[in-house]
Amino acid sequence: MPAGNLKKTPKTTLVRNPARADYDRDVVNQIIDATPLCHVSYIIDGRPYVTPTLQWREADTIYWHGSSASRFLRQIVDKEVCMAITHFDGFVLARSAFHHSINYRSVMLFGEATKIPDSEKNALLDSFVENLIPGRLENLRQMTDQEAKATTVFSMPIDEGSAKVRSGPPVDDDEDYSLPIWAGVLPLSQVLHAPEPDPKNVGGLEVPAHVRDFKIG
């Protein structure tokens, strides 16, 4: 896996709050690996589109999948796309409305959407399931040829992009710190709740360890 930083280009150079930018590959990978949710944007026939989907990373490549019947996905093969991955970590409450903000971790990647050939697709889809819920794949029936045919997988190198992170308390104007106004952070986090069994489960099934012990990221 390549070491060092992602490419800093005109597209990835932060103009506003450049101190929040990070091009370190390890930082970028940590943000990617902490959630499967992403948004992919692209231009089709001169119009912008954004699609939410699930992604997974293997070394220095990011993958995502979708329906083979999607007219959007059929048109982005070998085309430029942009992918965004974001964590919302908290509301930042300042002493003025102007300085309110949020804490977040985000990654934006740019690259060409490469369609994975059928000969490689099944192994990557298995990897996707195992990456999403470790230990799940070995408990499932095998994917059918029809299911594989109905799914398209794309890849993009993690090469041109950047992370942007805000953390910590509000930053107010110096003269405002003496005002009797409460300021601080309302932290947010994703929380997993107890598993809810399908009412159609076969009787007597226990919650498997890979479900019971699952943790986000």
Secondary structure as the mmCIF struct_conf table of DSSP 4:
data_model
#
loop_
_struct_conf.conf_type_id
_struct_conf.id
_struct_conf.beg_label_comp_id
_struct_conf.beg_label_asym_id
_struct_conf.beg_label_seq_id
_struct_conf.end_label_comp_id
_struct_conf.end_label_asym_id
_struct_conf.end_label_seq_id
BEND BEND1 GLY A 4 GLY A 4
STRN STRN1 ASN A 5 ASN A 5
HELX_LH_PP_P HELX_LH_PP_P1 LEU A 6 LEU A 6
STRN STRN2 LYS A 7 LYS A 7
TURN_TY1_P TURN_TY1_P1 PRO A 10 THR A 12
BEND BEND2 VAL A 15 ASN A 17
HELX_RH_3T_P HELX_RH_3T_P1 PRO A 18 ARG A 20
STRN STRN3 ALA A 21 ASP A 22
STRN STRN4 ASP A 24 ASP A 24
HELX_RH_AL_P HELX_RH_AL_P1 ARG A 25 ASP A 33
TURN_TY1_P TURN_TY1_P2 ALA A 34 ALA A 34
BEND BEND3 PRO A 36 PRO A 36
STRN STRN5 LEU A 37 ILE A 44
TURN_TY1_P TURN_TY1_P3 ASP A 45 GLY A 46
STRN STRN6 ARG A 47 GLU A 58
TURN_TY1_P TURN_TY1_P4 ALA A 59 ASP A 60
STRN STRN7 THR A 61 SER A 67
TURN_TY1_P TURN_TY1_P5 SER A 68 ALA A 69
HELX_RH_AL_P HELX_RH_AL_P2 ARG A 71 GLN A 75
TURN_TY1_P TURN_TY1_P6 VAL A 77 ASP A 78
BEND BEND4 LYS A 79 LYS A 79
STRN STRN8 GLU A 80 LEU A 93
BEND BEND5 ARG A 95 ALA A 97
TURN_TY1_P TURN_TY1_P7 PHE A 98 HIS A 99
STRN STRN9 SER A 101 GLU A 112
STRN STRN10 THR A 114 LYS A 115
HELX_LH_PP_P HELX_LH_PP_P2 ILE A 116 PRO A 117
HELX_RH_AL_P HELX_RH_AL_P3 ASP A 118 LEU A 132
BEND BEND6 ILE A 133 ILE A 133
TURN_TY1_P TURN_TY1_P8 PRO A 134 GLY A 135
HELX_RH_3T_P HELX_RH_3T_P2 LEU A 137 ASN A 139
BEND BEND7 LEU A 140 LEU A 140
HELX_LH_PP_P HELX_LH_PP_P3 ARG A 141 THR A 144
HELX_RH_AL_P HELX_RH_AL_P4 ASP A 145 LYS A 149
TURN_TY1_P TURN_TY1_P9 ALA A 150 ALA A 150
STRN STRN11 THR A 151 PRO A 157
BEND BEND8 ILE A 158 ILE A 158
STRN STRN12 GLU A 160 ARG A 166
BEND BEND9 GLY A 168 PRO A 169
HELX_RH_3T_P HELX_RH_3T_P3 ASP A 174 ASP A 176
TURN_TY1_P TURN_TY1_P10 TYR A 177 SER A 178
BEND BEND10 LEU A 179 PRO A 180
STRN STRN13 GLY A 184 PRO A 187
TURN_TY1_P TURN_TY1_P11 PRO A 199 LYS A 200
BEND BEND11 ASN A 201 ASN A 201
HELX_LH_PP_P HELX_LH_PP_P4 VAL A 202 VAL A 202
TURN_TY1_P TURN_TY1_P12 GLY A 203 GLY A 204
HELX_LH_PP_P HELX_LH_PP_P5 LEU A 205 PRO A 208
HELX_RH_AL_P HELX_RH_AL_P5 ALA A 209 ARG A 212
TURN_TY1_P TURN_TY1_P13 ASP A 213 ASP A 213
#
